């Protein structure tokens, strides 16, 4: 008689329970109604952004379009803005203003 080879026992299969993933629902941010309210620019600001009333964000966007179109942004330090004759009136006579300071000056020209 021939000897049987010892059989290797196979490890028992582990059962993996599938857990249903919970969907995370992100709430959409709502815009602040105060920022969406149309504001009217002063005569000095209207020369740059137009005389039509618009939201604050839209006014800032138009102002940045003017700055980029006329290449008034500093080449090295992008946060600084070189004022031309139109912007000097808005910036209180300053030749160089940071973009953070710009919003403070512009808010004085919005009604």
ChimeraX attribute file (.defattr): number of C-alpha atoms within 10 A of each C-alpha:
attribute: neighborCount
match mode: 1-to-1
recipient: residues
	/A:1	3
	/A:2	4
	/A:3	5
	/A:4	6
	/A:5	6
	/A:6	6
	/A:7	6
	/A:8	6
	/A:9	6
	/A:10	6
	/A:11	6
	/A:12	6
	/A:13	6
	/A:14	6
	/A:15	6
	/A:16	6
	/A:17	6
	/A:18	6
	/A:19	6
	/A:20	6
	/A:21	6
	/A:22	6
	/A:23	6
	/A:24	6
	/A:25	6
	/A:26	6
	/A:27	6
	/A:28	6
	/A:29	6
	/A:30	6
	/A:31	8
	/A:32	8
	/A:33	8
	/A:34	9
	/A:35	13
	/A:36	13
	/A:37	12
	/A:38	17
	/A:39	18
	/A:40	18
	/A:41	24
	/A:42	16
	/A:43	12
	/A:44	16
	/A:45	21
	/A:46	16
	/A:47	12
	/A:48	18
	/A:49	20
	/A:50	17
	/A:51	14
	/A:52	11
	/A:53	17
	/A:54	17
	/A:55	16
	/A:56	21
	/A:57	13
	/A:58	16
	/A:59	24
	/A:60	16
	/A:61	13
	/A:62	15
	/A:63	19
	/A:64	17
	/A:65	14
	/A:66	15
	/A:67	18
	/A:68	12
	/A:69	10
	/A:70	10
	/A:71	12
	/A:72	18
	/A:73	21
	/A:74	13
	/A:75	10
	/A:76	7
	/A:77	9
	/A:78	11
	/A:79	13
	/A:80	18
	/A:81	23
	/A:82	16
	/A:83	19
	/A:84	16
	/A:85	9
	/A:86	13
	/A:87	26
	/A:88	16
	/A:89	15
	/A:90	20
	/A:91	21
	/A:92	11
	/A:93	13
	/A:94	13
	/A:95	14
	/A:96	18
	/A:97	19
	/A:98	15
	/A:99	14
	/A:100	10
	/A:101	13
	/A:102	18
	/A:103	13
	/A:104	11
	/A:105	15
	/A:106	20
	/A:107	14
	/A:108	13
	/A:109	17
	/A:110	17
	/A:111	10
